[in-house]
């Protein structure tokens, strides 16, 4: 049994209550806010005793009874039950694949987790034969899956554009042959986007994740070309052309459909990253995701605990700007503010997180299979290869059985059903333990959720 | 209610499935790539059943 839990916080003039297990959302007045804190542990008489003098007894009783009613309806202090899932330890259905078509890159980004492309290995490109094997493997191991997601990733995938095209064509043949469907996305630094690429992504409905860090000086310092020159001028020209041609999204949130995300990274060099988000918005980009860099604390550019107050302020700036720009031609969507209360994922998805290693995998040009793209290069994390299939099911089961209720820090965290337990790579990288989340990341995540919930409150109040 | 405004009434517990039904996106597949967020992915089963 998971005990009832609420998260109560005040943001600007709103007292906001999230019921952690039911995911119900409320606003309350000052009196109800005080009672909610006392409610599970104290009786009405005790609460009257504590609040008498500050509030009228009748009002205390009235507010108490409202909370009690919602408790009885199972939407406040609601309890939960852990799923009793039984999986065959030999069976897996991976539906999402990160295809590393290039372990080379034309940029030399200073914070790159891929070591500027090769992930600490040799620079290489995936052959079409290897790509075909990856598609065949994806389809063969997931017999019950009807819908696959494939992201072309690198390094820079457009260094191997001809193979990207061949793989998509092959997958389209597979769609006809099997009745299964493939959604594609392309994560690119944008330098090689040209007419031919644009035509291809338009014809094949390819989703785009376009990398850019924001202001020119920020982008060019962190994302130089391999000759040391800046990349900003080239990519912005390409992105603005693409932006004018793509109407946006089939759905206004993150998911299937033709979406275009402008994705940046902030580091200790630009702690004022709200200015970078707003710069991207000023350029006319609508769907923006700017993420904290993930580097060990002793590395240059790393985000540290000391930076948190300043970063929290930046999320507040973004919240204000988001509201100011809403309904104007500069309206933008910020990835981490888009929390869905009504149509979000089911409980099972929320407790297990990203699915790395058992719903999601990354495949290298050499055919090695990893639980996710960020694990590539860490040999101990290899879960298989395209010749032999899955070779380390023990590790895959470890990923499948790691969830927010196996992580001591997550078990009682109010944000656990929103974040899904954090990134496995961060947990492994920072703490050498999949069950121990990256603390700084958790603090940023919780702050983003509070701001997102505030925005959600304003939206729902208008409905 | 005078003291509480219900903005979103949910029963997340009741959406429990034995394993996922596969109709949601991989949460790290696109926009983030480095820091997952699950609460902003979409359940297409719910959308389709609407």
Interface residues (C-beta under 8 A of the other chain):
Chain A: X17 X21 X22 X23 X24 X25 X26 X27 X28 X29 X31 X32 X59 X62 X63 X66 X67 X70 X74 X75 X78 X79 X80 X81 X83 X84 X85 X86 X87 X93 X95 X96 X98 X113 X144 X145 X146 X147 X149 X151 X185 X187 X207 X209 X251 X253 X254 X255 X256 X259 X261 X263 X265 X287 X289 X291 X292 X294 X335 X336 X338 X339 X340 X341 X342 X343 X344 X345 X346 X347 X348 X349 X350 X352 X353 X354 X355 X356 X359 X360 X372 X373 X374 X417 X418 X419 X420 X422 X423 X425 X426 X441 X444 X445 X448 X449 X456 X457 X460 X461
Chain B: X1 X2 X3 X4 X5 X6 X7 X8 X9 X10 X11 X12 X13 X15 X16 X17 X18 X19 X20 X21 X22 X23 X24 X25 X26 X27 X28 X29 X30 X31 X32 X33 X34 X35 X36 X37 X38 X39 X40 X41 X42 X43 X44 X45 X46 X47
